[in-house]
Amino acid sequence: MASVVWLEEVGKEDLSIVGGKGASLGEMINIGVPVPGGFAVTAQAFREFINKAGIAKKLFEALNVDVNQEAQLLKAEETAKRLIMSAKVPADIEKAIKSRYNELCEREGEAVFVAVRSSATAEDLPDASFAGQQETYLNVRGADDVFNSVRKCWASLYGARAIFYRAEQGFEHDKVNLSAIVQKMVDSEKSGVMFSSQPSTGEPLVVIEAAWGLGESVVSGSVSPDNYVVDRAKKSVVSKLIAAKEIMIIRDPKTQKTVTVTVPAEKREAVVMNDTELVELARYAEILEEHYGIPQDIEWGVEKGKIYILQSRPITTISKAKAVSETAASGNILVSGLGASPGSATGIVKVISSGKDLDKIKQGDIMVTKMTMPDMVPGMRRAGAIVTDEGGMACHAAIVSRELGCPAVVGTKKATEFLKDGMEITVDGRRGMVYEGRVAATEKPAVAAATQVAVSKPVTATEIKVNISEPDRAGAAAATLADGVGLLRIEHMILGLGKTPNWYIKNGKTDVYIDELVKSVKTVADAFYPRPVWVRTLDAPTDEFRAMEGGEGEPLEHNPMLGWRGIRRDLTETEHFRLEVRAFKKLHELGATNVGIMLPMVQHVKELRAAKEIMMDEGLDLEKIDVGIMVETPGAALTIEDFIEEGLDFVSFGTNDLTQYTLAVDRNNENVAGLYTEMHPGVIKLIEYVVERCNEAGVTTSICGQAGSYPEMAKRLVEIGITSISANIDAVATVRETVARAEKILMLKALRERN
């Protein structure tokens, strides 16, 4: 893979090369959406840089700190950024970046201004979202400045808030790379953000926020934007809320630098967008949601009357709200703004001016601030509700509040002026109202925001399940009303402990280890009971254990993905496997009878047989617990009859591995990553072969690989006759709709043929 690639050369299958942002831009260009041209400096170029510069080991060691200790976190940031900014970039990479910028200028016929944006990518982490964690550099011109901005993007991967975010989410620093997107700058006269569906409820309403100048003012929350709602079905504007827009971000005509200026008086309360422009934006929103198969969060700009789409990513909040109470509130209104996150809460006001004030916030207090910043997230987690002076539906406070399921009202203009520490208030996050005291209200039953939408979910014969990486995602996953859990990864629980299983064995603490597994799995099992929860036994490659306490003796493998992992490890480190089995036994004794065991990396029936013998030896009643295998190797797929004869309850396709082993394509090797596709006829034929044999024998079939979240794959799987599909949390609703539509088409076709 080259160090740089044109955006039109990449698409959604290139996440590991150009990250989510780069892949989305390339995808949109190729379907005809008006996206400014540009190129991406690949994630592999970044990795080559740190490896050839010899700083990788020092870099990742510097990040091994307690992120809750501010001094340690800031020191880690300083060390990591210094290493990146002082190391020598390989000459071929520097040359490639500068040459490609010059080619872009030739394409445009002038020395263009560009935006240099970060696009993070993580290995095998479908739930990862790195939006807002790295830096963006605007109005950059000249090859040298572009190169320096790319280097600063690389360094921003190790900013304090990015380090903290990854640690909190359980992502390993050395698994996250960064692609830098260099894109022609749109000198927007007006710009903003839009959601292709209502971001709290998922209703088919396009929510558009607009302000003067560049869109960074809307995204950052530094300005309260106009808010418009367009009905997708009627193609008409159904509501407008015109804000007083105090500032705007522009390119200074003299210095050519990005500056923040005061909005001229005549434009401050003027309408930013006309109806024609709003309907046109809504059309693009609908096109993108239909293309990606999931509601989108879209950045846009208007220059000289032309609309440009600058970015599109999935809305991650519709299915992630916690249980909230809806209050029909009435009382003395203190301030009002945009209802950015639904629900209501009563609590004591704590006015916050910066992240240094977070200790003031106790559980359930109401956080009141001008605008939240990423370093305020720990306090936001404790808050009962959030109220801000500035911001719109796409600002930091709104997005994080919806993710946390925390009621929020943003853009009040005067909350920090009127609300004082110690006041008791009630926040109505749906209607955008803040009331004095504890309002008289009629409480409706607490429900999740996602559930309000999902209650009317289409009924499908094919079960729609959900993948879960971490037990603390159980609530969000259950809110999707999925029919069960098709994949719960046990190795993520182990990695979170910081010690390898062998450490517990050698130190005589096996009971502690078993209890940790039981506690984590039971959290998910309880959230879904009686729906099934399939737990995949240990499938961590050796390189993941090597950095953990107790991992000093892990073997060095040239390709860990083809090495000692999954069932191969279970059947050689049998003492560890027995601990897992004892945990499963204890779970069933505690009433978690919906838990099933899924064995990974199986390639021969003798492995299933040996695993079952150990289970029975540990007293596990195989008549009362479901046992299945992951079909990730062509060997398992082509001998599925042997597994059926041996006896098993289910199989689940791990398409990530099945694809790379079938096509001989390492999905993490940039030189061949473009050949990787789950829709390859060979992969589809293997899946079809297994499903047909299992259907004949009455064995349940499912898919839990990344491909299960793709609508086009879901449609094909229904046609094949798969029993269930397990998707990522944010894709469950879309996959269910796709499956329902595919099933109806099949029934209609059968009916027509019969007649």
SVG drawing of the C-alpha trace seen along z (x, -y; Angstrom):
<svg xmlns="http://www.w3.org/2000/svg" viewBox="-52 -45 67 83">
<polyline fill="none" stroke="black" stroke-width="0.4" points="0.0,0.0 1.3,-3.4 2.0,-6.0 -0.7,-8.2 -3.9,-7.4 -6.4,-9.6 -9.8,-9.6 -11.6,-8.3 -9.4,-5.2 -10.8,-4.1 -14.1,-3.1 -15.8,-1.5 -13.7,1.6 -10.5,-0.4 -11.1,-1.3 -7.8,0.2 -6.0,-1.9 -7.6,-5.4 -9.8,-5.2 -13.5,-5.8 -13.4,-9.4 -11.2,-8.6 -13.2,-5.6 -16.5,-7.5 -15.2,-10.4 -14.0,-8.0 -17.3,-6.1 -19.3,-9.3 -17.1,-10.5 -17.7,-7.2 -21.6,-7.5 -21.6,-11.0 -22.1,-13.1 -20.4,-16.5 -17.3,-16.0 -14.2,-18.2 -11.2,-16.2 -8.1,-15.3 -5.9,-12.4 -5.1,-10.3 -1.8,-9.7 -2.4,-6.0 -2.3,-4.5 0.4,-2.2 2.6,-5.2 2.2,-6.4 3.1,-2.9 6.1,-2.7 7.2,-6.1 7.3,-5.2 8.9,-1.8 11.6,-3.1 12.3,-6.0 12.8,-3.5 10.3,-5.2 7.5,-2.7 8.7,-0.9 9.4,-4.2 6.1,-5.6 3.9,-2.8 5.8,-2.4 5.2,-6.2 1.4,-5.6 1.3,-3.0 0.1,-5.3 -2.9,-5.7 -5.0,-8.1 -7.0,-9.1 -3.8,-10.8 -3.6,-14.1 0.1,-14.5 0.8,-11.1 -1.6,-11.7 0.0,-15.0 3.5,-13.6 2.5,-10.8 1.1,-13.3 4.3,-15.5 6.6,-12.5 4.6,-10.9 4.2,-14.2 7.9,-15.1 8.8,-11.7 6.5,-12.1 7.5,-15.7 11.3,-15.2 11.7,-11.9 12.9,-11.7 10.1,-10.9 11.3,-8.6 12.3,-10.6 10.0,-8.6 6.9,-9.3 7.7,-13.0 8.3,-13.2 5.0,-11.3 3.0,-13.8 4.5,-16.9 4.3,-15.5 0.6,-14.5 -0.3,-18.0 1.4,-19.5 -0.6,-17.2 -3.8,-18.3 -2.9,-21.9 -2.3,-21.0 -5.7,-19.3 -7.4,-22.5 -5.3,-24.9 -4.1,-26.9 -2.2,-26.6 -5.1,-25.4 -5.9,-25.7 -6.6,-22.4 -8.0,-21.0 -5.8,-18.4 -7.9,-16.1 -7.2,-13.1 -8.9,-9.7 -8.2,-7.1 -8.4,-3.4 -8.4,-0.5 -7.9,3.2 -11.0,5.4 -12.8,2.8 -16.2,2.4 -17.6,0.2 -14.7,-2.2 -15.4,-5.8 -12.5,-8.3 -14.4,-11.3 -13.2,-14.5 -10.3,-12.9 -7.6,-14.2 -6.9,-17.5 -7.9,-19.2 -5.9,-22.0 -7.7,-24.4 -6.6,-26.7 -3.2,-25.0 -1.4,-26.0 2.0,-24.9 3.7,-21.5 5.9,-22.2 3.0,-23.3 0.8,-20.4 3.6,-18.0 4.0,-19.7 0.2,-19.5 0.2,-15.8 2.9,-15.3 0.9,-17.4 -2.1,-15.2 0.0,-12.1 1.1,-13.7 -2.5,-14.5 -3.2,-10.8 -1.4,-11.0 -3.1,-14.1 -4.3,-13.7 -8.0,-13.4 -7.2,-10.8 -5.1,-8.7 -7.8,-9.0 -10.5,-8.0 -8.7,-4.9 -7.8,-3.8 -11.4,-4.3 -12.8,-2.3 -10.3,0.5 -8.5,-0.1 -4.8,0.8 -2.7,-2.2 -0.6,-0.1 -3.7,1.2 -4.8,-2.3 -3.2,-4.0 -3.9,-7.3 -4.5,-8.3 -4.3,-12.0 -6.8,-13.3 -5.7,-16.2 -8.8,-17.7 -9.4,-20.8 -10.8,-23.5 -14.3,-24.7 -14.3,-28.4 -17.9,-28.1 -20.1,-31.2 -22.4,-29.0 -22.1,-25.5 -23.2,-23.1 -24.2,-19.6 -27.3,-17.5 -28.7,-14.2 -30.5,-12.1 -32.8,-10.8 -33.7,-12.5 -30.6,-11.7 -32.5,-10.9 -35.5,-9.0 -34.6,-7.8 -37.7,-9.4 -37.5,-10.0 -36.9,-13.8 -33.7,-15.4 -32.4,-17.8 -30.2,-20.5 -28.0,-23.0 -26.5,-26.0 -24.3,-29.0 -22.3,-31.5 -18.7,-30.7 -16.9,-27.4 -18.6,-24.5 -16.1,-24.1 -18.1,-26.7 -21.1,-24.3 -19.2,-21.1 -17.3,-22.6 -20.4,-24.2 -18.9,-27.7 -22.0,-29.0 -25.7,-28.3 -26.8,-27.5 -30.1,-27.8 -32.1,-24.5 -34.3,-23.3 -36.3,-20.1 -37.2,-18.7 -39.9,-16.0 -38.3,-13.4 -41.6,-12.0 -43.2,-15.4 -39.9,-17.0 -40.9,-20.1 -39.5,-22.2 -41.6,-21.6 -39.8,-23.7 -37.3,-26.5 -35.5,-27.8 -33.4,-30.9 -30.6,-31.5 -28.6,-34.6 -25.3,-33.7 -22.6,-35.7 -19.4,-34.5 -18.2,-32.8 -15.0,-31.2 -13.6,-32.3 -10.5,-32.5 -9.1,-36.0 -8.9,-37.7 -5.6,-39.5 -3.6,-36.9 -5.3,-33.8 -5.4,-32.3 -8.4,-30.8 -9.8,-33.3 -12.9,-33.8 -14.8,-37.0 -18.0,-38.6 -21.0,-38.1 -22.1,-41.4 -25.2,-42.8 -27.4,-42.4 -26.6,-38.6 -26.7,-37.8 -30.4,-36.8 -30.9,-36.4 -32.0,-33.1 -29.0,-31.2 -30.6,-28.7 -33.5,-29.1 -36.1,-26.3 -34.7,-25.3 -31.2,-24.7 -32.7,-22.8 -34.7,-20.4 -31.6,-19.9 -29.5,-19.0 -32.2,-16.7 -32.0,-14.9 -28.3,-14.2 -29.0,-13.0 -31.5,-10.5 -29.2,-9.3 -26.4,-8.7 -28.6,-7.0 -29.9,-4.7 -26.4,-4.0 -24.9,-3.2 -28.0,-1.5 -27.9,-3.4 -28.7,-7.0 -25.9,-9.4 -24.3,-12.4 -23.2,-14.7 -21.0,-17.8 -21.7,-20.2 -20.8,-23.6 -22.0,-26.1 -19.5,-28.1 -20.7,-30.4 -24.2,-28.8 -22.9,-25.2 -23.5,-22.6 -20.6,-20.4 -20.7,-17.3 -17.6,-17.3 -18.1,-14.2 -20.6,-11.4 -20.5,-8.9 -23.1,-6.7 -25.2,-8.3 -24.0,-6.4 -26.6,-7.6 -30.1,-6.4 -29.5,-3.0 -27.3,-3.9 -29.5,-5.8 -29.9,-4.6 -33.3,-4.3 -34.8,-7.7 -38.0,-9.1 -40.2,-11.2 -41.8,-14.1 -44.8,-16.1 -43.3,-19.0 -44.9,-22.3 -43.7,-25.1 -41.7,-28.2 -39.3,-28.2 -35.8,-29.6 -34.1,-29.1 -34.8,-27.3 -32.9,-26.0 -32.6,-23.0 -33.7,-19.6 -30.5,-17.8 -30.9,-14.5 -34.3,-13.2 -35.4,-12.5 -35.8,-14.6 -33.9,-14.9 -34.1,-17.0 -31.0,-17.9 -28.7,-20.5 -26.9,-23.0 -23.1,-22.9 -21.7,-25.6 -18.5,-24.5 -16.1,-26.8 -13.4,-24.3 -12.3,-20.7 -10.6,-21.7 -14.0,-22.2 -15.3,-18.6 -14.8,-17.6 -17.8,-19.8 -20.1,-17.4 -21.5,-14.6 -23.8,-11.8 -27.0,-13.3 -26.0,-16.9 -27.0,-19.1 -23.9,-20.3 -24.3,-23.8 -21.5,-25.2 -20.9,-27.4 -20.0,-24.4 -18.6,-21.0 -15.1,-20.0 -13.7,-16.4 -11.9,-16.7 -15.3,-17.2 -16.5,-13.7 -15.8,-12.2 -18.0,-14.8 -20.7,-14.3 -20.9,-10.6 -21.9,-11.6 -24.3,-14.4 -28.0,-13.8 -28.5,-16.3 -26.5,-18.9 -27.3,-22.5 -25.1,-24.7 -25.1,-28.3 -24.0,-27.4 -24.2,-24.6 -26.7,-22.7 -27.7,-19.1 -24.2,-18.3 -22.1,-19.9 -19.9,-17.9 -22.5,-18.2 -25.3,-16.9 -23.5,-14.0 -21.9,-12.8 -25.2,-13.3 -27.1,-11.1 -24.4,-8.5 -24.6,-8.5 -28.4,-8.6 -28.2,-11.8 -30.9,-14.5 -29.4,-17.7 -30.6,-21.2 -28.1,-23.2 -27.9,-26.7 -29.7,-28.4 -27.5,-31.5 -27.9,-32.4 -27.8,-29.3 -24.5,-30.1 -25.9,-33.6 -29.2,-32.7 -28.5,-29.3 -26.4,-29.4 -24.7,-26.7 -27.0,-25.1 -30.3,-25.8 -32.6,-22.8 -33.9,-22.6 -35.6,-20.2 -34.3,-19.6 -36.5,-18.5 -34.2,-17.2 -36.9,-16.5 -38.6,-19.9 -35.5,-22.0 -36.9,-23.5 -35.2,-24.1 -37.7,-24.6 -37.3,-26.0 -37.3,-23.4 -38.8,-20.0 -41.7,-20.4 -45.1,-18.8 -45.1,-16.1 -46.8,-13.0 -44.1,-10.4 -44.3,-7.9 -42.5,-4.6 -38.7,-4.8 -37.7,-3.5 -34.7,-3.8 -34.8,-6.3 -33.9,-3.5 -36.8,-1.4 -39.3,-4.1 -38.3,-3.6 -37.7,0.1 -41.1,1.0 -42.4,1.0 -39.6,3.2 -40.5,5.4 -41.0,9.1 -38.6,11.3 -38.4,15.1 -34.6,14.7 -33.4,13.8 -31.5,10.5 -28.9,10.7 -26.2,8.3 -22.4,8.5 -21.0,7.2 -17.3,6.4 -17.6,5.3 -20.0,6.3 -20.7,2.6 -22.3,2.3 -25.1,4.8 -27.6,2.0 -27.1,0.3 -27.2,3.7 -30.4,4.8 -32.1,1.4 -31.9,2.5 -34.4,5.3 -32.1,7.8 -33.2,11.4 -30.0,12.4 -26.3,12.0 -24.6,13.8 -21.1,13.0 -19.7,12.0 -15.9,11.9 -14.4,13.4 -10.8,12.3 -11.9,8.6 -12.9,9.3 -9.5,11.0 -7.6,8.1 -9.4,5.7 -8.1,7.5 -4.5,6.7 -3.2,10.1 -3.1,13.3 -5.0,16.4 -1.6,18.0 -0.8,15.3 -3.9,16.4 -3.0,20.0 0.6,19.6 -0.4,17.3 -3.1,19.6 -5.9,17.1 -8.0,19.2 -11.2,18.5 -10.7,14.8 -10.3,15.4 -13.5,17.5 -15.4,15.0 -14.3,12.1 -15.5,14.1 -18.8,15.0 -19.5,11.4 -18.8,10.0 -20.8,12.7 -23.7,12.6 -24.1,8.8 -24.9,9.5 -26.9,12.7 -29.1,10.9 -29.7,8.1 -30.9,10.5 -32.5,13.3 -34.1,15.6 -32.7,14.7 -29.6,16.6 -26.1,15.3 -23.3,17.1 -19.9,16.5 -16.8,17.1 -14.0,18.8 -10.5,17.3 -9.3,16.1 -6.5,13.7 -3.4,13.9 -0.1,14.3 1.0,10.7 -2.0,9.4 -1.0,11.3 2.7,10.6 2.3,7.0 0.2,8.1 1.4,9.2 2.1,12.9 2.7,12.7 6.4,12.7 6.7,16.3 4.3,15.8 5.9,17.2 7.0,14.8 5.0,15.7 5.6,14.4 1.9,14.2 -0.2,14.5 -3.4,14.5 -2.4,17.9 -0.9,19.1 -1.6,20.3 -5.1,19.0 -8.7,20.1 -9.3,23.8 -5.7,24.5 -4.7,22.8 -7.6,24.1 -6.6,27.7 -2.9,27.2 -3.3,24.9 -6.1,27.2 -5.9,25.8 -7.0,22.4 -9.8,23.9 -11.0,25.8 -11.3,22.5 -13.5,21.1 -15.7,24.3 -16.0,23.9 -17.1,20.3 -19.8,21.6 -20.9,24.2 -21.2,21.6 -23.2,19.3 -25.8,22.0 -25.9,22.8 -26.7,19.1 -29.6,19.2 -27.9,17.9 -29.2,20.8 -29.3,18.7 -25.5,18.7 -24.0,20.9 -20.4,21.8 -18.9,21.0 -15.5,22.4 -13.3,20.3 -10.7,21.2 -11.9,24.8 -10.6,26.6 -11.1,30.4 -13.9,32.3 -11.4,33.9 -11.0,30.4 -14.8,30.2 -14.7,33.7 -11.7,33.0 -13.3,29.8 -16.6,31.6 -14.7,34.3 -13.1,31.6 -16.5,30.0 -18.0,33.3 -15.0,34.1 -15.7,30.8 -19.3,31.8 -20.9,29.7 -24.3,31.2 -24.1,30.9 -27.9,31.6 -28.5,28.3 -26.1,25.9 -25.7,25.0 -22.3,25.8 -21.3,24.5 -18.4,23.6 -17.1,20.7 -16.8,21.5 -13.7,19.3 -11.6,21.8 -12.4,23.4 -11.5,26.7 -14.4,26.4 -16.8,25.3 -15.9,28.1 -16.2,30.8 -19.3,29.5 -21.0,32.9 -18.4,34.3 -19.2,31.7 -22.9,32.3 -22.4,36.0 -20.3,35.4 -23.1,33.3 -23.4,29.5 -26.2,27.0 -25.1,24.2 -22.5,22.7 -21.6,19.1 -19.6,17.7 -16.7,15.5 -16.5,13.8 -13.4,11.7 -11.2,14.7 -13.1,16.9 -12.6,14.4 -8.9,13.9 -8.2,17.6 -10.3,18.4 -8.8,15.7 -5.2,15.9 -5.5,12.2 -4.1,10.8 -6.7,8.0 -4.0,6.1 -1.5,6.2 -1.8,2.9 -0.3,4.5 -3.2,6.9 -6.0,5.4 -7.7,4.2 -8.4,7.9 -10.3,8.5 -14.1,8.8 -16.6,10.9 -18.8,10.9 -16.3,13.0 -18.1,15.9 -15.8,18.4 -16.7,17.1 -20.4,17.0 -20.3,20.6 -18.7,21.8 -21.4,20.1 -24.1,21.5 -22.7,25.1 -22.6,24.9 -26.1,23.4 -27.7,26.0 -26.1,28.9 -27.1,27.4 -30.6,26.7 -31.0,30.3 -29.8,31.5 -31.7,28.9 -28.6,27.1 -28.9,23.4 -26.7,21.1 -25.6,17.6 -23.0,15.0 -21.2,12.7 -18.4,11.4 -18.3,7.7 -20.1,8.7 -23.3,9.4 -23.7,5.6 -23.7,5.0 -27.2,4.7 -26.1,6.3 -24.6,9.4 -27.7,9.6 -30.0,9.8 -27.8,12.6 -27.8,14.5 -31.6,14.5 -31.7,15.9 -29.3,18.6 -31.5,19.5 -29.4,18.6 -31.2,18.9 -29.9,15.7 -27.7,12.7 -25.7,11.0 -24.8,7.3 -22.9,4.5 -25.0,2.5 -25.5,-0.5 -26.5,1.7 -29.2,3.9 -32.2,1.8 -31.0,1.4 -30.1,5.1 -33.6,6.0 -35.3,3.8 -33.1,5.2 -33.9,8.7 -37.7,8.0 -37.7,6.6 -35.7,9.5 -38.0,12.0 -41.1,10.3 -39.5,10.4 -38.9,14.1 -42.4,14.8 -43.9,12.6 -41.7,14.4 -42.8,17.8 -46.5,16.8 -46.2,15.6 -44.5,18.8 -47.2,20.8 -49.9,18.8"/>
</svg>
